[in-house]
Amino acid sequence: MTIKRLALLTILLTYLLIVFGGYVASSKSGMGCGPEWPLCNGDVVPTLHRDTLIEFTHRVIGAILGIVSFLLFAKILRTKVSPSVRSVGFWMLVLLIIQVLLGAIVVLKDLPTSVIAGHLIIALLFLTSLIWIWRRTEEEGDIHHRPAGHSEKQKGIKRHFNIALFLLLAVFGLGAYVKHDSLGMICGAFACRDSLLPVTVPEIIQTIHRGLAFVSALYIFFLVYLSFKNGWGDKLQNRLVFSAITVFIQIVLGVLTILKFIDISWAMLHLATGTLLFALIVEARVYLGTAAFLKTKPNIATNQPIANKNRCVKIARVP
């Protein structure tokens, strides 16, 4: 199996693990194996029922992901790849180890909220490294001889995507805190109790989470506008449009999650869509550094089409 296919498999497993982790939290099955790790209720394979079945399934998915991740890292070491891909491979392994340790702490310390939030953030960073490897592993080394103007414009676009990713990470971190501290119903869909403004600390935390989500959504819509205004190329525009559609779905699911009093199915869909949105923005950000983006027809430095090199120039004959 190639690095690209192995990386894609690891991405899918990571996505499944994150979403299923949301199910573990929503069903309150986090302690289904008791305060034990790596054993589950004192056994390698426990009696599987209810909370134990849910938590143990989550651990099995995590174990499979760990094995596949090590296989991916070994494949990177054995294959001739660019130094940047090898470097990201090492960081992927470091993030995996941190993730495993945080998972153990979550269980042994009885689900501390701050550690759970960090656990999710590390999982998203791990997903980011995998997407980078998946998209860049077939690049033929670093790209040289980039047009100066094109490169400057490219840096500006990358900055926009970095801001969007930072906002999304903040939303996920606060969202995990709100979820695991049972603050999801502190405020209604559009107001906190009888007031539009939050008063208590839990209400403030929940409101900040919603505010950051709103800002993130507006920023992604703004990027869609910029992509068409400044001619960022069809492929990047399509990525942003799909991301904007995902944002809209995420907003609807967020409201339904509250209106349905955080029903497990709606909460899982909310997390699944949010994780998909994050992955889409990461993939678009990685795409900005690929040869495919640099070869797009629109000239993003001048917003004018690149001239055809084979164009013939008609010369007037002097009488």
Secondary structure, DSSP 8 states (H G I E B T S, - for coil): --HHHHHHHHHHHHHHHHHHHHHHHHTT-TTTT-S-SSSBTTBSS----HHHHHHHHHHHHHHHHHHHHHHHHHHHHHS---HHHHHHHHHHHHHHHHHHHHHHHHHHTT--HHHHHHHHHHHHHHHHHHHHHHHHTTS-S------HHHHHHHHHHHHHHHHHHHHHHHHHHHHHHHHHTT-TTSS-SSSBTTBSS--SHHHHHHHHHHHHHHHHHHHHHHHHHHHHHTT--HHHHHHHHHHHHHHHHHHHHHHHHHHTTS-HHHHHHHHHHHHHHHHHHHHHHHHTTSHHHHT-SEETTTTEE---TT---------
